[in-house]
Amino acid sequence: MEALKDTAFGILPMTDQETLDMMAGTKAGKFLKGFRGSAPLDEKSAISIIKAVSQLMTGFAEIQEIDLNPVRVYPAGAVALDVRVILR
C-alpha cells in the first residue's frame, strides 16, 4: 500500500500460504482482516490477483516489471484500478 509506505516482495512462484504470510506482514494486511469495526476484505480475491501476476511474470520472459497501483479489495472481490507493464 503505497500511501502507507507499505510494500512487500516475494520470490516467484509463491504458494497461497507464502502470499498470505507476505500480506500479513504489512500494514495493509490488517485491513484485510477487518480493522476497527470494518468488515474483513476478500483475501482470496487478493491472492488470485497476485497469482495471476505471478503467472504472467513467470510465463512471459519479455515482461520485466508489472505494477498494479492501486488494487482495491472489497468484502467480495478485488480489482486492479491501474496497471503498468514494462517489457525488456
N, C-alpha and C positions, 0 to 999 in steps of 0.2 A: 504494500500500500504506500505509494509514493508520497501522498500527502502526510503520512505519519513517519516518513523516512524509515520505512519498514519493508525490507526486502529479504528474500531467501533464495538460495541457489541449490540446485541438486544436480547430480550426475545422471545422465540418461543412459538407459531407460530406468525409470523409477517404478517401484511397486506402489499399489494403493496405500499400503501401510507407510512406506517411506514418504509418500506425498502428504499423508495425514500428519506424520511426525514433523515434516518440514513446516506445514501450515500451523501446527500447534505451537511452534517456536516463535511465532510472530505476534505482534500486537493485533493484527487483523484476525488472527485465529480466535481471539476472544470474541469477536463479533460473530463469527460463525457459530459459536456455541450458544449465543444469546448473551446479551450484555445489558445489565441494569434494567431488566424487565422486558427487553425486546425479544422477539421470537427468534429461535435458532434459525440459521440460514442453511440452505441446501448444500451441504458438504459434498454429496455425491455428484452434483452438477459441477461444482468447482473442480473436483478431481477429474471429471470427464473432460473438461476443457484442458486441463494440464496434460492429461494422457493424449489428447488429440494433437496438441502442440508437440509433445514428445515424439509421437509417431511421425509427424511431418519432419521434425529435425533429424530423426534417425533414418528416415526413408528417402530423403532428398538431399544429397551431398551439396547441391548448389545453394542451399539455404544456410546462410552464415548466422543469422540472428532473427528472432521473432520477438516483438514487443507488443503485448496486449495491455493497453492502458487507456482507460480503466476497464476493469472487469467488475460488473455489477452482479452480486449474488443475492438472490431473493429467497424467501421461505420455500418457494417451489420454483427451481430453475436458476439459471445463470446465463449471462451474455457478455461477450467482449464488445465494448462500445467503440473501440478504435483499435486497429491492428496495423503494425508496421512490420514488413518483411524486408530484410536486407539479404541480397544474393551475393555470392562470391564473385 
